[in-house]
Structure formats: C-alpha cells, structure tokens
Amino acid sequence: MRWRDQRESDNVEDRRGGGGRTVAVGGGSLVVLVLAVVIYLCGGDPRQLLQSLPDQSAVQAPAANRPATSDDQKKFASVVLASTEDVWGQILPQQAKIRYTAPKLVLFTNQISSACGYASAATGPFYCPGDQKLYLDFAFFKELQSEFKAPGDFAQAYVIAHEVGHHVQNLLGTMDRVQRAGQNNRLSVALELQADCYAGVWAYYAAKKGQVEAGDPEEAIRAAGAVGDDMIQRRTQGYVQPETFTHGSAKQRMQYFTTGFTSGEMRQCQTLR
C-alpha cells in the first residue's frame, strides 16, 4: 500500500504503554523523605528512616506520564484511517444520503476500557458503537502474520477498514437494529460480512486514489479468508461447527470483500435481508 507521505488522521488516540515505568521516588517514598528532613532539623538521625525507602526499581509511575510514541505503525494506522475518512466522507452522502462523521481510533497495549466494557488484546480489534471508537492493539498484526499466515500492510489496512465498516453500519442504524434483535448468530454473521464488503468498497476508492499497489487486494482477501470462523475453529479445536459461526466462513468473507472491491457500491453489500 502506498502510505508514505500521505495525510495522517487527527482522530487517533495513543494509549499504548500501560504498565508503568520506574522512577526514583513514588508517593509513599516522598512522605518518608519529608519525615527524614523534619527529624534532621530537630537534631535527630534520619538514616534509619531513610533505610525504609523502597528500591527505585520497585516504584511504578502511572502510564499516563509516559510521552506518546511516534512510530511507523502509528503513522500507518493514521494514514489508513485518513483514507477511510476521505472515502466515506465522499461516498456516504452520495450513496446513502447521510453525512459521514469520522470515528476515533484508539491504540492500546494489552488491555483497554471502552464504553462497551473492558477488553484485552485477546479480544482482537473491535468497534464500540457506544463511544464510536475503533480499538486496536498492534500485537494483532503480528498474530495476523505469524498465526493466520496473512502478512502484508494491506492485510492490516483491511482490518482497520473492516472496523470502520462497523462504524458506517452504526451511522446507518444497521448495527442498532441487529443489536435490538438479541443474540442471533445469523444476524451477527450478516453484520460482519457487510463490514467486510464495506472494507472492499473503501479499497475500491483507495485504488482510484492510487493508494493500492499490485498484490494488495490479494493480501486483503487472504486475510479475510484467514479469519473466517471455519479456519479459526479448524486451527483451534480441530473441527468446524457452522451453527456457531459469528463472523462467516473464509469463503464468505473473501467473497464479500471482493464484492465491495470490484463494485465500489454499498448497495451490493446487502447481507441483512
């Protein structure tokens, strides 16, 4: 994917690095130091008290004090998000007659709290309609390459575009209708396949803008197939249970991404009937 020197989105929140860092003195140690000064001024020997100070390496400072990092992964995600903003900002009013409002992309490490509740990196990338934010731990991209055998930057772009597809569903009211229907695997699969198709629609217009390189569509299609329910079940439990699918089979996911990519039309993404 051509993403170097492209516009970056301003809608990225970097919350990575949650684990804290070591500093010389924490809150409790500061109290001990103050007491030591008081003892010294009163003519006492503060050395015994100072020996109670904890080792520096054991004192943790909040991760919020850590400066935000700037790296290629963040820049890449920001460029992909900016591309989805440009595409959907253009085609949503044209094809669905509604204005597009961009979501936020939250980058996190290991765990995160959202309007949809607490989530860990094991959850994978997700979209929360409650706060209209996408959540991504870059560890998933490593897993996509090593575990799912779906390498490539456009495979990663597909993941982000899929979650943006859920945001489009939220703006259209589709997600709300599905959620009101209650727990229903068939509707869940339909929702996910439509998000795949919307990711393909984005890719269609990204290609027109010159951001898609040779081999990129194949990377996205390979990734879509790799995260099919049947592929995941076969790898994790050794057998497939179609009645438990929540995202669709590999064949379905590849098919709907391809439909969006070859047509560029939202009306071709009607999976919920």
C-alpha positions in Angstrom: 0.0 0.0 0.0 1.2 3.5 -0.8 1.1 5.2 2.5 4.3 7.1 3.0 3.9 10.9 2.8 0.1 10.6 2.8 -2.2 12.6 5.1 -2.5 11.3 8.6 -5.7 11.4 10.6 -6.1 13.6 13.7 -8.6 11.1 15.1 -6.0 8.7 16.7 -5.7 8.3 20.5 -2.5 6.7 21.5 -3.0 4.9 24.8 -0.2 2.4 24.5 2.3 1.6 27.2 0.0 0.7 30.0 2.3 -1.0 32.5 4.0 1.9 34.1 7.7 3.0 34.3 10.2 3.2 37.1 11.1 6.4 38.8 13.3 7.3 41.7 10.6 8.2 44.2 6.9 7.3 44.5 4.2 8.9 46.6 4.9 6.9 49.7 8.6 7.4 49.5 8.1 11.2 49.3 6.4 11.1 52.7 9.3 9.2 54.2 11.7 11.9 52.8 9.7 14.7 54.3 9.7 13.0 57.7 13.5 12.5 57.4 14.0 16.2 56.8 11.9 17.0 59.9 13.9 14.6 62.0 17.2 16.1 60.8 16.0 19.7 61.5 15.0 18.6 65.0 18.6 17.3 65.7 17.8 13.6 65.1 19.4 11.0 62.9 17.3 10.3 59.8 19.4 7.4 58.4 17.4 4.6 60.0 14.2 6.1 58.5 15.8 6.5 55.0 16.7 2.8 55.0 13.0 2.2 54.8 12.9 3.7 51.3 11.9 1.1 48.7 14.3 0.2 45.9 13.8 2.5 42.9 13.0 -0.3 40.5 10.0 -1.3 42.6 8.2 2.0 42.4 5.9 2.5 39.5 4.6 5.7 37.9 1.3 5.9 36.0 1.5 5.1 32.3 -0.3 8.4 31.7 3.0 10.1 32.4 4.7 8.3 29.6 5.0 10.5 26.4 3.1 9.3 23.4 5.3 7.4 21.0 5.7 8.2 17.3 6.5 5.2 15.0 5.7 3.7 11.7 2.9 1.6 13.0 1.0 4.6 14.3 1.7 6.6 11.2 0.5 3.7 9.0 -2.7 3.3 11.0 -3.2 7.1 10.9 -2.9 7.1 7.1 -5.3 4.2 6.6 -7.8 5.9 8.9 -7.4 9.2 7.0 -8.0 7.3 3.7 -11.3 5.9 5.1 -12.3 9.4 6.2 -11.7 10.7 2.7 -13.5 7.8 1.0 -16.5 7.6 3.3 -16.8 11.4 3.6 -17.3 11.3 -0.2 -19.4 8.3 -0.9 -21.7 8.0 2.2 -23.6 11.2 1.2 -23.6 10.1 -2.4 -24.7 6.5 -1.9 -26.7 6.6 1.4 -27.7 10.3 1.6 -26.2 10.8 5.1 -23.2 12.8 6.3 -20.2 10.9 7.4 -18.7 11.6 10.9 -15.3 10.0 11.4 -14.7 7.7 14.4 -11.7 7.8 16.7 -9.0 5.1 16.5 -7.7 4.1 20.0 -4.3 2.4 20.1 -3.7 0.3 23.2 -1.4 -2.3 24.7 -2.7 -5.4 26.5 -5.9 -4.1 27.9 -8.4 -1.2 27.5 -11.6 0.1 28.9 -14.2 1.4 26.5 -17.9 2.4 26.5 -18.5 -1.3 25.6 -16.7 -2.5 28.7 -13.3 -3.9 29.5 -11.3 -5.7 26.8 -7.9 -7.3 26.5 -5.7 -7.7 23.4 -7.1 -11.3 23.1 -10.4 -9.7 22.0 -8.7 -8.5 18.8 -9.6 -5.2 17.1 -13.1 -4.1 17.7 -15.5 -1.2 17.2 -17.6 0.2 20.1 -20.9 1.9 19.0 -21.2 3.4 22.5 -18.3 5.8 22.0 -17.9 5.5 18.2 -14.3 4.4 18.6 -12.2 1.7 17.0 -9.8 -0.2 19.3 -6.5 -1.7 18.1 -3.6 -3.4 19.8 -0.8 -3.8 17.2 0.0 -7.2 18.6 -2.9 -8.4 16.5 -0.9 -7.5 13.3 1.9 -9.8 14.4 -0.6 -12.5 15.1 -2.1 -11.9 11.6 1.2 -12.6 10.1 2.5 -15.4 12.3 -0.6 -17.3 13.3 -3.0 -16.5 10.5 -0.3 -16.6 7.8 -1.7 -13.3 6.3 1.2 -10.9 6.0 1.3 -7.5 4.3 0.4 -3.9 5.1 -2.8 -4.1 3.0 -3.9 -7.1 5.1 -3.5 -4.8 8.1 -5.3 -1.9 6.3 -8.2 -4.4 5.7 -8.5 -5.0 9.4 -8.9 -1.2 10.1 -11.2 -0.7 7.2 -13.4 -3.6 8.5 -13.8 -1.9 11.8 -14.6 1.4 10.0 -17.2 -0.6 8.2 -18.9 -1.3 11.5 -18.9 2.5 12.2 -20.7 3.0 8.9 -23.2 0.4 10.0 -23.6 2.4 13.2 -24.2 5.6 11.3 -26.8 3.9 9.1 -28.6 2.4 12.1 -27.9 -1.2 10.9 -25.9 -2.1 14.0 -28.7 -0.9 16.3 -31.3 -3.0 14.5 -29.2 -6.1 14.8 -28.5 -5.5 18.5 -32.2 -5.0 19.2 -32.8 -8.4 17.7 -30.8 -10.0 20.6 -28.3 -12.9 20.4 -28.6 -14.2 16.8 -25.6 -15.8 15.1 -27.2 -15.5 11.7 -27.5 -11.7 12.1 -24.1 -11.5 13.6 -22.6 -13.2 10.6 -24.5 -10.9 8.2 -23.2 -7.8 10.1 -19.6 -9.0 9.8 -19.9 -9.9 6.2 -21.3 -6.5 5.4 -18.4 -4.9 7.2 -16.1 -6.9 5.0 -18.0 -5.7 1.9 -17.7 -2.1 3.1 -14.0 -2.6 3.6 -13.9 -3.7 0.0 -15.8 -0.6 -1.0 -13.2 1.5 0.7 -10.4 -0.4 -1.1 -12.1 0.3 -4.5 -11.9 4.0 -4.0 -8.4 3.9 -2.3 -7.3 2.2 -5.5 -8.7 5.0 -7.6 -6.7 7.4 -5.4 -3.5 5.5 -6.2 -3.0 4.0 -2.7 -3.4 0.4 -3.7 -0.4 -1.4 -5.2 -0.1 -4.6 -7.1 -0.7 -7.6 -4.8 -2.6 -5.5 -2.2 -6.1 -6.9 -3.0 -4.7 -10.4 -2.7 -3.3 -9.6 0.8 -6.7 -8.4 2.0 -8.5 -11.3 0.5 -6.0 -13.7 2.1 -6.5 -12.0 5.5 -10.3 -12.1 5.1 -10.2 -15.8 4.5 -7.7 -16.5 7.3 -10.0 -15.0 9.9 -13.0 -17.0 8.7 -14.8 -18.9 11.5 -14.2 -22.2 9.9 -10.4 -21.6 9.6 -10.2 -20.4 13.2 -12.2 -23.4 14.5 -10.2 -25.9 12.5 -7.0 -24.5 13.8 -8.1 -24.1 17.5 -10.4 -27.1 18.0 -9.7 -29.4 15.0 -13.3 -29.4 13.7 -15.9 -26.9 12.3 -19.3 -26.1 13.8 -21.1 -23.8 11.2 -24.0 -23.3 13.6 -21.7 -21.4 16.0 -20.3 -19.1 13.3 -20.4 -15.4 14.3 -18.3 -13.8 11.5 -18.7 -16.0 8.5 -16.7 -18.7 6.7 -13.5 -18.0 4.9 -15.2 -18.3 1.5 -18.0 -15.9 2.6 -15.5 -13.3 4.0 -13.4 -13.4 0.8 -16.5 -13.2 -1.4 -17.9 -10.1 0.3 -14.7 -8.2 0.4 -14.3 -8.9 -3.3 -17.8 -7.8 -4.0 -17.2 -4.4 -2.4 -13.8 -4.1 -4.0 -15.0 -4.9 -7.6 -18.2 -2.8 -7.4 -17.5 0.2 -5.1 -21.2 0.2 -4.4 -22.7 0.0 -0.9 -26.0 -1.5 -2.4 -24.0 -4.6 -3.3 -23.4 -5.2 0.4 -26.9 -6.1 1.5 -26.3 -9.1 3.7 -29.2 -8.3 6.0 -32.5 -9.1 4.4 
